[in-house]
Amino acid sequence: MAPSELKELKVQLQELLEKGFIRLSVSPWGAPVLFVKNKDGSLRLCINYRQLNRVTLRGATVFSKIDVRSGYHQLKIKDSDVPKTAFRTRFVEGFSLIAALLTRLTWKSVKFE
């Protein structure tokens, strides 16, 4: 994602969190996010559920992408299926602490202990 898209992603995610439309998740599922440009030039946040569709039962309704800002919140999802609708972004609270340690391991002079 381009830096301008990352900035917009952070803004849209914060707005969705504040409205209660999304929440932090520890789901083992996680679909990637992408932006689709609207006619007015604004960016619409979408979730790519193609991987989930590959394990969906035949004959079931398939959603290749869901519009997070509006369409996503209009769909009724069974409670047992909510974890499958999780999506992932690079904004994870505390991730920098984990990443710093992992990055340090890539340095040549650092011994793994």
ABEGO torsion letter per residue (X at the ends): XBAAAAAAAAAAAAAAAAAGABBBBABABBBBBBBBBBAAGBBBBBBBAAAAAAABBBGBBBBABBBAAAAAAABBBBAAAAAAABBBBABBBGAAAAAAAAAAAABAABBBX
